[in-house]
Structures are given as C-alpha cells and as structure tokens.
Amino acid sequence: MKRSFALIAAILVLSLFTKTFAQAPTVANARTLDTSEALALKTPDKSQVVIETNLGTMTMQLYGKAAPKMVAHFKKLVGEGFYNGLKFHRVIPGFMIQGGDYMSKFPDKSKWGMGRPNEEKIPAEFHADLHHIPGTVAAARTSDPNSASTQFYICVGTPSHLDGQYTIFGQLVDGASLAVAKKISEVQRDPSDHPLTDVVMKRVYLKGPKSAIPTHTTKSGASSKSKTSSATKK
C-alpha cells in the first residue's frame, strides 16, 4: 500500500510540474545548518498575511530570515493588492493548493499557471533544514531554480521529496487555516487539476505592527500604507 501511494505521489508531482512548478531537479547547494541556525530560520516576521477566500480565511506567518528576498517580494505584492481577485488555480488533495498567477483572472484555463512574460524573478533561497509539512507556504517556479515570482503553494500533505528544492517562506498559523486549505484542495477539479468552481482570493492583506507593514509609492510619488493592511478593514 505504501509503495502504491509513493508511486501515485510521484506521478502527481511530475504532472504538476509542467508549468510554473516544472519537474524539480536535485539542488546540491541547499544549505544544511546546525540546530540553532535552523531554528532561527523559522523566526516569524512581526506581520502576517491573511488570505480571505470564498471558502474561508487563512493566515500565514512569514520566514523573513530564511527567505528575505522572497518575503520582501511577497509583501510588496500583497501591499499593492496584486493577489486580490486571483484564484487558487491548481489543487491536489493530500498534496497542495497553488495560486498567485495573474492569468487566473481570465477564463482561459489553458493559460492558468503560465504567468506573465517578463515577471520579476526571485533567486532561490533553499534550506535543507526547512521541511514541507501541512501548512508550509513555498514559492512555485519552473525548472529554473531562480524563477520564483508571484505564484505560491500551500501544502496540505507532507511532500518531503520537495525539501531543499523550493523556497519555503512561510507557514499557516493554525488548524483553522489548514482546514480551509484542505477544503480548497478537495473541491472538484478537471483533469488538469483546475477547480471546476472558482476558488477566489477575495482579499489578501498584511496585518501586524505598523512598523512591519511595508509602504509602496503612489502615482504621485508619495509613500503610503497599503489600503488593505488593516485586519479590520471591510
């Protein structure tokens, strides 16, 4: 039974990694740290990210020490409202849910997961001491290790074969958030793992101390706090 499950999982991974994920090569330069350093990697940022969907709300903490470049990029996108209205465009029960592709705003599902041309790419920040467990948040990418951009995935299983090959930059904070992720992963889907009913990120925002909320520049050139940074804003 265990061998059959492992074979099925391997087939799912290979089929998943054809667009933004791509088949994952072994990365030899993933760092292995001593215990104190490994624990420090999981020190969460003061601010958290909240994802409100039509199937529930998830809250994640971010690992700014483990993945400073990816966390800064993700916070910037969240602060700009980039993720509002995007979908979780690929779901696999027992494995993960993937979202954050700008193309998921549009009805043509054949382009979901492809991303936009010339998106900013974030270099790999791999750590062998960070593991994929239920609730892990990591950056999706192509076969190029340095191709992470806007897309991310949230684990609902324990795909340990991905450890050291993807940038882990966060973790869901509680069981309620993980329950929502599992609910999303279990919606009915088509043969390409796209949900048959849209799972929409209605609002994605930062919450936490004001000093931890990044600012962005308005069209007038003035620096302002994100309009979606307040957890109480409706």
C-alpha positions in Angstrom: 0.0 0.0 0.0 2.8 2.4 0.9 4.6 1.7 -2.4 1.4 2.3 -4.3 0.9 5.6 -2.5 4.5 6.7 -3.2 4.1 5.8 -6.9 0.9 7.8 -7.2 2.5 10.8 -5.4 5.4 10.7 -7.9 3.1 10.7 -10.9 1.2 13.6 -9.4 4.4 15.6 -8.9 5.5 15.0 -12.5 2.2 16.0 -13.9 2.0 19.1 -11.7 5.4 20.5 -12.5 4.7 21.2 -16.2 4.0 24.9 -15.9 5.2 27.1 -13.1 6.3 24.2 -10.9 8.1 22.1 -13.6 9.9 18.9 -12.7 12.2 19.5 -9.7 15.9 18.7 -10.1 18.0 17.9 -7.1 19.6 21.1 -5.8 23.1 20.4 -4.5 23.6 23.9 -2.9 20.7 23.7 -0.4 22.4 24.6 2.9 22.4 22.3 5.9 22.6 24.3 9.2 23.3 23.5 12.8 20.3 23.3 15.2 20.4 26.9 16.4 20.7 28.3 12.9 17.9 26.0 11.7 15.6 27.2 14.5 16.4 30.8 13.7 15.2 30.3 10.1 11.7 29.8 11.5 11.6 33.0 13.4 8.4 34.6 12.0 8.1 38.2 10.9 6.0 40.5 13.1 3.5 41.0 10.3 1.3 38.1 9.0 -0.6 37.7 5.7 -4.3 37.0 5.7 -6.0 35.4 2.6 -9.8 35.7 2.5 -11.3 33.3 0.0 -14.9 32.3 -0.9 -14.2 29.1 1.0 -12.8 30.6 4.2 -9.8 32.6 5.6 -6.2 31.5 6.0 -3.5 33.3 8.0 0.2 32.7 7.4 3.4 33.8 9.2 6.4 34.6 7.0 10.0 33.5 7.4 11.9 36.7 6.7 15.2 35.3 7.9 15.0 32.1 5.8 13.9 33.8 2.6 14.4 37.6 2.9 14.2 38.2 -0.9 11.0 36.2 -1.4 9.3 37.5 1.7 10.1 41.1 0.7 8.7 40.5 -2.8 5.6 38.8 -1.5 4.9 41.6 1.0 5.3 44.1 -1.8 2.8 42.3 -4.0 0.3 41.9 -1.1 0.7 45.6 -0.2 -0.1 46.6 -3.8 -3.2 44.4 -3.8 -1.8 42.2 -6.5 -3.4 39.0 -5.2 -6.9 40.4 -4.8 -9.2 38.6 -7.2 -6.8 35.9 -8.2 -7.6 32.3 -7.9 -6.2 29.1 -6.5 -5.9 27.6 -10.0 -4.5 24.2 -9.2 -5.5 21.9 -6.4 -4.5 18.3 -5.5 -5.9 16.7 -2.4 -3.3 15.3 0.0 -0.7 17.4 -1.7 -1.1 21.2 -2.1 -3.0 24.2 -3.4 -1.4 26.6 -5.8 -2.3 30.2 -6.6 -1.0 33.7 -7.4 -0.9 33.6 -11.2 -2.1 36.8 -12.8 -3.5 34.8 -15.7 -6.1 33.2 -13.3 -8.1 36.4 -13.6 -9.1 35.3 -17.0 -11.4 32.5 -18.1 -9.0 30.7 -20.4 -7.8 27.9 -18.1 -5.2 26.7 -20.6 -3.1 29.7 -19.6 -3.5 29.3 -15.9 -0.1 28.7 -14.2 1.8 30.1 -17.2 2.4 33.5 -15.6 3.1 36.8 -17.5 6.1 37.5 -19.7 8.9 39.4 -18.0 7.7 38.9 -14.4 10.3 39.8 -11.8 12.2 36.6 -10.8 13.4 36.0 -7.3 16.6 33.9 -6.8 16.5 30.6 -4.9 16.6 30.6 -1.1 16.7 26.9 -0.4 17.4 25.4 3.0 17.7 21.7 3.6 16.6 22.3 7.2 13.2 23.7 6.3 10.7 20.9 5.5 7.4 20.6 3.6 4.7 19.8 6.2 1.0 20.6 6.3 0.6 24.3 6.1 4.0 25.1 4.5 4.0 28.1 2.2 6.6 28.0 -0.6 7.3 29.7 -3.9 6.3 28.0 -7.1 8.8 28.0 -10.0 9.8 26.5 -13.4 12.7 24.1 -13.9 14.9 27.1 -13.3 15.6 27.3 -9.6 15.9 31.1 -9.8 12.5 31.6 -11.5 10.1 32.2 -8.5 7.8 35.1 -9.0 4.2 35.7 -7.9 2.9 32.1 -7.6 3.0 30.1 -4.4 1.7 26.9 -3.0 0.4 25.8 0.4 0.9 22.2 1.4 -1.9 20.1 2.8 0.3 16.9 2.9 3.9 16.2 3.6 5.7 16.1 0.2 9.2 15.7 1.7 10.7 15.0 -1.8 10.4 18.8 -2.4 12.6 19.7 0.6 15.7 21.7 -0.3 14.4 22.3 -3.8 11.9 25.1 -3.3 11.9 28.4 -1.4 9.9 27.9 1.8 8.9 31.3 3.1 6.0 30.8 5.4 3.6 28.6 7.4 -0.1 28.7 8.1 -0.5 29.7 11.8 -3.3 27.4 13.0 -5.5 24.4 12.4 -8.4 26.6 11.2 -6.3 28.0 8.4 -5.1 24.5 7.4 -8.7 23.2 7.4 -9.5 25.9 4.8 -6.5 24.9 2.7 -7.7 21.2 2.9 -11.2 22.2 1.9 -9.9 24.1 -1.1 -7.7 21.1 -2.1 -10.7 18.8 -2.1 -13.0 20.8 -4.4 -14.0 19.0 -7.6 -11.4 19.5 -10.4 -10.8 18.9 -14.0 -8.1 16.5 -15.5 -5.6 19.4 -15.3 -6.3 19.9 -11.5 -8.1 23.2 -12.1 -11.1 23.6 -9.7 -14.4 23.3 -11.5 -15.8 26.0 -9.2 -13.6 29.1 -8.8 -11.7 29.5 -5.5 -11.0 33.2 -5.4 -8.7 35.2 -3.1 -11.2 37.9 -2.4 -8.8 39.9 -0.3 -5.1 39.4 0.7 -3.6 41.8 3.2 -1.0 42.3 5.8 -1.7 42.5 9.5 0.6 43.3 12.4 2.5 46.2 13.8 2.5 49.2 11.6 6.3 49.2 11.5 6.2 45.8 9.9 3.8 46.8 7.1 5.8 47.8 4.0 4.9 51.0 2.2 4.6 51.5 -1.5 4.8 54.5 -3.7 1.6 56.1 -5.1 1.3 57.5 -8.6 2.0 61.0 -7.2 5.3 59.7 -5.8 4.2 59.8 -2.1 4.8 56.8 0.1 1.6 55.4 1.7 0.5 52.4 3.7 -1.4 49.7 1.8 -5.1 50.3 1.8 -5.6 46.6 2.7 -3.1 46.4 5.6 -5.8 46.7 8.3 -7.2 43.5 9.5 -10.5 45.3 10.4 -11.0 47.0 7.0 -14.1 45.7 5.2 
